[in-house]
Amino acid sequence: MKGMSISVAAAVVMTLAITVSGCGTTSGEAGEGATKAKGVANAADNAGRPVDGGSITIGQGTKYNDQFLPAVDASLYTANIVGMAFDSLLRVDNKLNFIPDLAKSWEWSDDKKTLTIHLDPKANWSDGKPITSDDVLFTIDVIGGKDYATALQGQYGYLVANILGADKVLNGQAKSFADTGGFKRIDDKTFSLTFKSVDAAVLYSDIANIQPMPQHVLKDKPVKTWSTLDENKKPTVVSGPYQFTKVNGQDSVEMDANPNYFLGRPHIQRIVFKTVSPNVAPGLLANGTLDLMLNGLKPSDVSGLKTLNNIIVKTMAQNGYFYLGLKLYNKEFQDVRVRQAFEYALNRQGMVDGILKGYGSVISGPLPAVSWAAATEKDGLNPYPYDKEKANQLLDEAGWKKGPDGLRIDPVTGKTANLHLAYYSGDPVVQATCMDIEQDLAAVGVKVTLDTPLDFNTLANKVESDDKSLQMWYMGWALGIDPDPRGLWESTASFNFPRWVDKHDDDLIAQTVSAQAFDKNFRRQALIQWQLYVNQKLPYVFLYAPDNIWAVSKRLHIPGDDWNVTGPINVQDWWVES
């Protein structure tokens, strides 16, 4: 199963989080090229033998969305929970290699257009029924279909967009990929996918992330009803190491070990996810109420947490970033000089040093430094150093002249600009960053009004649905291990939330997945050229890539080699002292 990730995997607006998933130790990605470094979980990782039983409580700093079928919600706070219950076809090990999960092996045809996948013979659902090729077909038909695109926003439609016949399935001309030549059932555990074109990234950025859903449970449930379906609110049949036992709205989820998990029953019997305010998390860790805090820990709390005798604090660079989002169909933001001015005007290093307490780094492009394909200043990446003079110059050139009061005039309305910034509640880092944005832009004459903070899922829905009241927003993306840009950056991508339409960007992206890009060196150079263009055009105003900060109880034993940039990955191998 996938490791903890921020999956764009891309997704609905994903803010930075970690998706926990069960993964076996046998011999696999996330979206957006969304995304799943080796370390030590606690001092007693290798002390004693694993024992079965017990329970742990995992805290998250932001509410999840109580929709738990894999295709329905893309928030990472939800994905952390879904990943416990549903395995994907491939997963990622602690060295960031793609390895088997539900798919045991795979091979390409000579022309690189057909991929044959063999499911693990032992893979089965929690009710004992086998996971078959038919379940995979059912799942790709759902996420590629018209009802999914219209009723559920088609969040994961990009995963199957290059399968032959995707357009026909999407517009309703074909009921199934089995009718288009895109899917061929070879036997219960073997199938092949044929793609419209050669695609160097399609396995790891798309197909690997498919989490099959049980056809025998869902086949008679119209997709348009899934958002309110009981099986979505609390799935009864799962493929992963844990199954749902109780869901309390957006406050807590209780899960028990799946005795039929094909990679072996997990050691820990019960896992409880709780939504926990970052303000109280340190106290709950100190008194033993929480055993693991996945996200939401404040950087300012790290020094205090490190003094606790019962807690180990672990930090690691994150494969994700936060940004200031702009809806580019607003005329105010269509001049690239305005976006560049904002990037220069923001003291982003000051944010990292002051708000993140140094646990992070400034980012000026679409891939963070931990990515194997990240562009650097040596490649020509503009770091946009804090420079108010340069920001003022660009705003002047773009026609944002200052009025007598020193505030800039919006050239679209002819009135004093007043840009509204939407953000979500519950995280003091978020509020502090937005206050810095407000102050830094005011310093170059641009008035910004911070809107009343929203619940994360409410804001995510506004961003995704292009709510016309939205001008600017603050959020983040967690990326998958493969840096495939398509899910977030193609002009037609559903997760292209700025709604940036640029043919040259699309052409550069096409090079990153071309036949030549099966050569990793070629692909890296193609990805660098794409990043340099995004760095120039700035469809987002990039802010920073924070470090992941995890706090782990010493009673919870997580193998020391069981971590990658997204966190601990083999949940069924964890065990807890009684």
VOGU-3710 file (C-alpha; in Angstrom, 3 decimals, decimal comma):
1> mkgmsisvaa> 0,000/0,000/0,000  1,147/3,551/-0,484  3,234/5,201/2,155  2,084/8,324/3,883  1,949/10,904/1,167  0,480/14,243/0,105  -0,975/12,722/-3,034  -1,443/14,726/-5,897  -1,146/12,855/-6,563  -2,104/15,136/-6,927
11> avvmtlaitv> -6,017/15,521/-6,021  -8,837/17,922/-4,431  -6,821/20,741/-3,100  -4,294/18,970/-1,037  -2,612/20,695/1,731  0,551/19,233/3,068  -0,022/16,048/4,955  1,170/12,498/5,076  -0,762/9,546/3,844  -0,266/6,490/5,927
21> sgcgttsgea> -0,735/3,226/4,215  -0,038/-0,328/4,883  2,646/-1,816/2,785  4,174/-5,193/2,915  7,825/-5,942/3,159  7,805/-7,947/-0,073  9,394/-6,727/-3,248  6,126/0,666/-7,079  3,780/6,401/-6,710  1,728/9,335/-6,218
31> gegatkakgv> 0,117/12,028/-8,222  1,640/14,900/-9,390  4,429/13,343/-9,953  1,741/13,878/-6,246  3,510/12,415/-3,968  5,724/8,634/-1,107  14,597/8,679/3,078  15,323/6,561/5,608  15,495/7,276/9,314  14,962/6,112/12,856
41> anaadnagrp> 11,496/6,165/14,341  12,472/5,748/17,957  15,332/4,633/20,110  13,792/1,237/20,755  13,005/0,318/17,135  14,900/-2,930/17,283  14,407/-3,716/20,959  12,421/-6,868/21,611  10,166/-8,827/19,333  6,940/-7,479/17,851
51> vdggsitigq> 3,842/-8,311/19,839  0,278/-8,497/18,600  -2,579/-6,437/19,965  -2,966/-3,048/21,542  -4,113/0,219/20,055  -2,690/3,588/19,068  -4,142/7,031/18,471  -2,944/9,108/15,523  -3,543/12,853/15,451  -4,072/15,098/12,448
61> gtkyndqflp> -4,161/18,869/12,679  -6,906/19,424/10,084  -10,264/17,740/9,643  -10,603/15,025/7,062  -13,563/14,824/4,718  -15,771/11,905/5,767  -15,743/10,236/2,340  -13,577/7,140/2,247  -13,914/5,450/-1,113  -10,560/6,075/-2,803
71> avdaslytan> -11,926/7,935/-5,811  -14,237/10,315/-3,987  -12,050/12,684/-1,980  -8,490/13,841/-2,567  -7,690/15,778/0,602  -4,575/14,278/2,126  -6,107/14,341/5,562  -8,669/11,942/4,139  -6,071/10,069/2,092  -4,119/9,304/5,271
81> ivgmafdsll> -7,098/7,294/6,448  -8,094/5,842/3,094  -4,527/4,584/2,635  -4,965/2,373/5,704  -7,959/0,680/4,115  -7,246/0,477/0,386  -3,987/-0,644/-1,205  -2,829/0,673/-4,562  -1,381/-1,333/-7,427  2,200/-0,294/-6,652
91> rvdnklnfip> 3,896/1,387/-3,730  7,200/3,011/-2,860  9,918/1,688/-0,576  12,180/3,686/1,714  14,622/4,298/-1,152  11,838/5,734/-3,314  11,734/2,782/-5,675  8,416/1,564/-7,066  7,723/-1,976/-5,903  4,805/-4,425/-5,905
101> dlakswewsd> 1,688/-4,072/-3,851  -1,567/-5,470/-5,252  0,300/-5,810/-8,534  2,986/-8,450/-8,101  4,730/-7,930/-11,438  4,371/-6,131/-14,755  5,968/-5,906/-18,186  5,844/-3,689/-21,257  5,308/-4,659/-24,872  8,159/-3,958/-27,282
111> dkktltihld> 6,448/-0,817/-28,607  5,907/0,491/-25,041  2,189/0,959/-25,639  0,810/-2,056/-23,772  1,418/-2,812/-20,110  0,573/-6,250/-18,702  -0,014/-6,442/-14,942  -0,183/-9,568/-12,795  -2,087/-9,167/-9,533  -0,769/-10,915/-6,448
121> pkanwsdgkp> -2,451/-14,346/-6,268  -3,014/-13,791/-2,544  -4,602/-10,344/-2,897  -8,120/-10,417/-1,523  -10,813/-8,213/-0,046  -11,487/-8,118/3,669  -14,575/-10,305/3,156  -12,359/-13,034/1,698  -13,267/-12,564/-1,958  -10,288/-12,310/-4,347
131> itsddvlfti> -9,219/-9,006/-5,835  -9,443/-9,584/-9,569  -8,906/-8,002/-12,941  -12,624/-7,241/-12,928  -12,207/-5,037/-9,857  -9,493/-3,058/-11,636  -11,671/-2,675/-14,737  -14,613/-1,564/-12,600  -12,434/1,048/-10,904  -10,922/2,537/-14,062
141> dviggkdyat> -14,356/2,599/-15,705  -15,654/4,593/-12,740  -12,864/7,172/-12,593  -12,806/7,505/-16,380  -16,570/7,805/-16,746  -18,966/10,655/-17,409  -20,889/10,370/-14,133  -17,679/10,552/-12,139  -16,535/13,627/-14,054  -19,815/15,463/-13,512
151> alqgqygylv> -21,001/14,285/-10,090  -17,625/13,869/-8,347  -15,567/16,497/-10,209  -13,468/13,822/-11,920  -10,592/14,336/-9,514  -8,713/11,200/-10,475  -9,767/10,976/-14,100  -6,242/11,906/-15,127  -5,014/8,519/-13,896  -6,715/6,803/-16,828
161> anilgadkvl> -6,691/9,631/-19,374  -4,059/8,013/-21,588  -5,693/4,582/-21,747  -6,989/3,853/-25,231  -10,613/4,942/-25,503  -10,556/7,321/-22,529  -12,380/10,015/-24,491  -15,165/7,621/-25,459  -15,616/6,413/-21,888  -15,638/9,987/-20,621
171> ngqaksfadt> -18,283/11,233/-23,037  -20,446/8,127/-22,714  -19,821/6,698/-26,183  -18,385/3,562/-24,562  -19,467/1,948/-21,311  -16,121/0,399/-20,517  -12,434/0,390/-21,397  -12,988/-3,268/-22,215  -15,006/-2,066/-25,224  -12,375/0,384/-26,491
181> ggfkriddkt> -9,318/-1,862/-26,593  -7,837/-0,045/-23,623  -8,313/-2,961/-21,209  -7,951/-6,657/-21,863  -8,835/-9,252/-19,270  -6,395/-12,144/-19,585  -7,527/-14,059/-16,517  -8,755/-13,377/-12,978  -5,355/-12,075/-11,898  -3,879/-10,766/-15,152
191> fsltfksvda> -4,876/-7,878/-17,407  -3,304/-5,527/-19,895  -3,701/-1,807/-20,521  -3,088/-0,293/-23,942  -2,351/3,407/-24,133  -3,166/5,979/-26,764  0,457/6,968/-27,055  3,847/6,060/-25,655  4,020/7,486/-22,148  7,234/7,280/-20,126
201> avlysdiani> 5,513/8,246/-16,850  2,136/6,555/-17,062  2,942/3,532/-14,895  4,515/5,321/-11,971  2,581/8,574/-11,960  -0,836/7,205/-12,899  -1,450/3,456/-12,950  0,595/2,776/-9,808  -1,743/5,017/-7,825  -4,983/3,306/-8,755
211> qpmpqhvlkd> -6,634/1,893/-5,634  -9,055/-0,789/-6,828  -12,560/-0,723/-5,392  -14,738/-3,823/-4,806  -16,961/-4,387/-7,804  -19,161/-6,865/-5,955  -20,063/-4,202/-3,384  -20,409/-1,108/-5,577  -21,458/-2,270/-9,050  -25,165/-1,604/-8,465
221> kpvktwstld> -24,626/1,796/-6,810  -24,899/4,691/-9,310  -21,712/6,746/-9,240  -23,702/9,965/-9,031  -24,887/8,862/-5,563  -21,483/7,946/-4,156  -20,866/11,208/-2,271  -23,748/10,365/0,082  -23,486/6,577/-0,055  -23,246/4,696/3,252
231> enkkptvvsg> -20,432/2,604/1,740  -18,532/5,826/1,117  -19,078/7,188/4,617  -17,928/3,905/6,151  -16,664/1,262/3,711  -17,458/-2,307/4,726  -15,090/-4,103/2,329  -11,461/-3,014/1,991  -8,155/-4,311/0,659  -5,704/-2,763/3,097
241> pyqftkvngq> -4,407/-3,651/6,554  -7,182/-1,891/8,467  -10,957/-1,823/8,175  -13,444/0,765/9,394  -15,315/0,119/12,623  -16,593/3,569/13,601  -16,684/7,009/11,978  -17,564/10,066/14,044  -18,110/12,726/11,417  -14,892/14,665/10,915
251> dsvemdanpn> -13,614/14,155/14,462  -12,421/10,564/14,706  -12,228/7,272/12,843  -11,693/3,889/14,475  -10,159/1,038/12,488  -9,404/-2,586/13,366  -6,803/-4,901/11,882  -7,964/-6,694/8,746  -7,514/-10,416/9,573  -7,598/-11,240/5,854
261> yflgrphiqr> -4,932/-8,760/4,770  -2,968/-10,498/2,051  0,421/-9,339/3,338  -0,282/-10,608/6,837  -2,446/-9,482/9,705  -1,091/-6,233/11,260  0,429/-6,449/14,734  -1,571/-3,516/16,159  -5,226/-4,391/16,637  -6,804/-0,935/16,631
271> ivfktvspnv> -5,899/2,450/15,200  -7,837/5,612/15,973  -7,471/8,768/13,899  -8,419/11,952/15,735  -8,632/15,533/14,547  -6,469/17,430/17,016  -5,851/21,153/17,289  -2,148/21,963/16,906  -2,500/24,056/20,049  -3,256/21,045/22,239
281> apgllangtl> -1,236/18,372/20,414  1,945/18,779/22,496  0,017/18,261/25,723  -1,730/15,177/24,363  1,601/13,738/23,259  3,113/14,468/26,647  0,336/12,710/28,595  0,207/9,725/26,248  -3,204/10,452/24,702  -1,562/10,575/21,260
291> dlmlnglkps> 0,949/8,039/19,991  1,721/9,678/16,650  1,071/13,165/15,312  1,091/13,096/11,524  0,638/16,738/10,682  -0,234/20,017/12,306  2,652/20,222/14,757  3,868/23,779/15,046  7,554/24,349/14,356  7,630/26,507/17,477
301> dvsglktlnn> 6,727/23,425/19,525  9,596/21,241/18,311  12,127/22,343/20,917  9,674/21,632/23,713  8,660/18,269/22,273  12,292/17,218/22,148  12,482/17,540/25,939  9,720/14,972/26,530  10,974/11,625/27,797  8,182/9,643/26,130
311> iivktmaqng> 8,376/11,210/22,651  10,780/11,099/19,704  10,608/14,004/17,238  11,534/13,277/13,637  11,929/15,855/10,862  12,582/15,331/7,174  12,393/17,480/4,038  8,974/17,207/2,499  8,115/16,408/-1,095  5,612/19,223/-1,295
321> yfylglklyn> 5,187/22,965/-0,927  2,836/25,802/-0,033  1,827/28,571/-2,392  -0,217/31,712/-2,840  -2,854/30,782/-5,393  -4,260/33,200/-7,961  -7,235/32,554/-10,199  -5,692/33,598/-13,487  -9,007/34,266/-15,207  -9,094/37,409/-13,035
331> kefqdvrvrq> -7,681/40,165/-15,243  -5,658/41,604/-12,352  -3,343/38,583/-12,421  -2,949/37,979/-16,138  0,135/40,170/-16,536  3,095/37,976/-15,585  4,881/41,036/-14,188  2,285/41,246/-11,419  2,890/37,643/-10,412  6,652/38,143/-10,539
341> afeyalnrqg> 6,307/41,285/-8,447  4,432/39,349/-5,781  7,183/36,719/-5,725  9,864/39,384/-5,199  7,754/41,256/-2,628  7,317/38,322/-0,248  10,052/37,751/2,320  9,855/33,998/1,985  13,140/33,281/3,741  11,817/35,358/6,615
351> mvdgilkgyg> 8,757/33,093/6,689  10,942/29,988/6,829  13,159/31,419/9,557  10,439/33,047/11,632  7,281/31,005/11,155  8,803/27,597/10,375  11,721/28,122/12,788  14,071/27,019/10,042  12,251/23,719/9,387  11,836/24,209/5,665
361> svisgplpav> 13,238/25,961/2,609  12,192/28,616/0,113  10,817/27,262/-3,155  10,546/29,083/-6,496  9,320/26,336/-8,805  6,978/23,368/-9,036  9,319/20,651/-7,682  10,927/20,798/-4,228  14,607/20,087/-3,773  14,006/16,506/-2,579
371> swaaatekdg> 12,762/15,503/-6,039  15,312/13,721/-8,234  14,324/16,043/-11,078  14,296/19,387/-9,232  15,771/22,315/-11,145  18,349/24,486/-9,370  19,865/27,930/-9,808  22,711/26,235/-11,701  20,104/25,140/-14,241  18,888/28,725/-14,584
381> lnpypydkek> 16,105/28,760/-11,962  15,317/32,298/-10,775  15,254/32,240/-6,946  13,289/35,532/-6,761  15,195/36,918/-3,768  13,316/39,296/-1,492  13,533/42,618/-3,354  10,950/45,338/-2,738  12,594/47,657/-5,277  12,257/45,057/-8,030
391> anqlldeagw> 8,653/44,360/-6,995  7,774/48,061/-7,162  9,420/48,373/-10,580  7,428/45,446/-12,010  4,140/46,709/-10,573  4,792/50,155/-12,073  5,522/48,567/-15,457  2,313/46,540/-15,237  0,258/49,690/-14,744  -0,396/49,310/-11,019
401> kkgpdglrid> 0,332/52,970/-10,233  0,322/54,333/-6,686  -2,361/56,779/-5,599  -1,843/59,763/-3,304  -2,195/57,498/-0,261  0,585/55,207/-1,462  -1,818/52,386/-2,328  -1,801/50,965/-5,814  -4,634/51,454/-8,250  -6,083/48,330/-9,834
411> pvtgktanlh> -5,746/49,034/-13,589  -8,791/46,861/-14,258  -11,223/48,765/-12,014  -9,470/52,121/-11,794  -9,957/51,972/-8,015  -7,660/51,247/-5,117  -6,784/47,567/-5,284  -8,123/45,377/-2,486  -7,204/41,757/-3,050  -8,954/39,167/-0,889
421> layysgdpvv> -6,956/36,230/0,452  -8,796/33,078/1,540  -7,184/30,592/3,912  -8,179/27,791/6,248  -8,505/27,691/9,999  -6,890/25,506/12,620  -3,192/25,948/11,851  -1,259/28,895/13,316  1,432/28,527/10,623  -1,227/29,197/7,989
431> qatcmdieqd> -2,521/32,309/9,714  0,982/33,657/10,372  1,979/33,143/6,728  -1,121/34,911/5,444  -0,479/37,828/7,786  3,063/38,066/6,395  1,679/38,028/2,840  -0,693/40,845/3,769  2,112/42,929/5,285  4,699/42,278/2,581
441> laavgvkvtl> 2,344/43,204/-0,256  1,197/46,281/1,652  4,864/47,328/1,766  4,794/47,642/-2,043  1,411/49,366/-2,044  -0,901/46,402/-2,682  -3,738/46,195/-0,176  -4,719/42,674/0,835  -7,707/41,766/2,994  -7,621/38,481/4,868
451> dtpldfntla> -11,023/36,844/4,642  -12,545/35,020/7,601  -10,743/31,663/7,763  -12,717/28,701/6,443  -12,828/25,037/7,307  -10,200/23,345/5,125  -12,685/21,239/3,152  -14,912/24,265/2,542  -11,995/26,216/1,131  -10,895/23,226/-0,931
461> nkvesddksl> -14,339/23,012/-2,495  -14,328/26,742/-3,292  -10,930/26,482/-4,968  -11,834/23,393/-6,940  -15,206/24,709/-8,107  -13,793/28,103/-9,174  -16,019/30,003/-6,773  -16,174/33,471/-8,341  -15,786/35,154/-4,943  -12,272/33,715/-4,752
471> qmwymgwalg> -9,323/35,864/-5,846  -6,342/34,505/-3,933  -5,917/31,559/-1,599  -3,241/29,871/0,486  -2,763/26,120/0,263  -0,215/23,469/-0,518  0,503/20,436/-2,638  2,093/17,212/-1,575  3,653/15,500/-4,521  4,111/11,919/-5,509
481> idpdprglwe> 7,499/10,363/-6,023  7,282/10,523/-9,802  7,452/14,185/-10,908  4,953/13,835/-13,772  3,493/17,362/-14,175  0,297/16,476/-15,982  -2,119/16,047/-13,078  -1,475/19,587/-11,850  -0,076/21,561/-14,727  -1,615/20,657/-18,095
491> stasfnfprw> -4,036/23,291/-19,330  -6,975/20,883/-19,051  -5,965/19,207/-15,765  -8,714/19,217/-13,157  -6,150/20,088/-10,469  -4,832/23,055/-12,445  -6,533/25,347/-9,950  -5,092/28,652/-11,192  -6,717/27,691/-14,534  -3,473/28,460/-16,335
501> vdkhdddlia> -3,828/27,771/-20,052  -0,528/27,833/-21,911  0,297/25,857/-25,049  4,055/26,079/-24,553  3,670/24,663/-21,060  1,668/21,767/-22,524  4,331/21,171/-25,186  7,113/21,097/-22,587  5,113/18,660/-20,448  4,625/16,401/-23,473
511> qtvsaqafdk> 8,407/16,108/-23,798  8,681/14,845/-20,214  6,615/11,754/-21,035  7,665/11,162/-24,648  9,250/7,978/-25,980  12,665/9,546/-25,440  11,793/10,101/-21,797  12,037/6,369/-21,061  15,694/7,417/-20,772  15,839/8,953/-17,288
521> nfrrqaliqw> 18,561/11,466/-18,158  16,536/12,798/-21,084  13,459/12,971/-18,901  15,240/14,903/-16,173  16,448/17,497/-18,652  12,947/17,797/-20,119  11,541/18,275/-16,619  14,131/20,950/-15,895  13,184/22,899/-19,038  9,528/22,697/-17,992
531> qlyvnqklpy> 10,328/23,912/-14,467  12,288/26,875/-15,792  9,261/27,940/-17,826  6,922/27,647/-14,840  9,484/29,528/-12,759  9,322/32,343/-15,313  5,542/32,443/-15,742  4,581/31,815/-12,083  1,007/30,551/-12,347  1,404/30,147/-8,572
541> vflyapdniw> 3,323/32,455/-6,268  5,571/29,833/-4,681  6,301/30,166/-0,970  8,159/27,400/0,839  8,626/23,673/1,247  8,264/22,900/4,963  9,881/19,946/6,624  7,669/17,137/7,818  7,565/17,124/11,604  6,442/13,935/13,274
551> avskrlhipg> 6,161/13,141/16,954  6,177/9,431/17,855  5,551/7,834/21,234  8,362/5,572/22,408  5,775/2,863/23,084  5,064/2,729/19,347  7,717/0,724/17,520  8,236/1,640/13,859  11,189/-0,058/12,138  14,000/2,408/11,578
561> ddwnvtgpin> 14,298/1,599/7,864  10,559/2,080/7,383  10,586/5,802/6,571  10,695/7,755/3,369  10,020/11,439/2,668  6,323/10,873/3,344  6,738/9,110/6,668  6,530/5,520/7,899  5,176/3,230/5,202  4,688/-0,357/6,421
571> vqdwwves> 1,928/0,080/8,965  1,289/-3,643/9,410  4,857/-4,006/10,717  4,380/-1,491/13,519  3,797/-2,772/17,025  3,010/-1,261/20,365  4,049/-2,034/23,908  1,186/-2,990/26,190
//
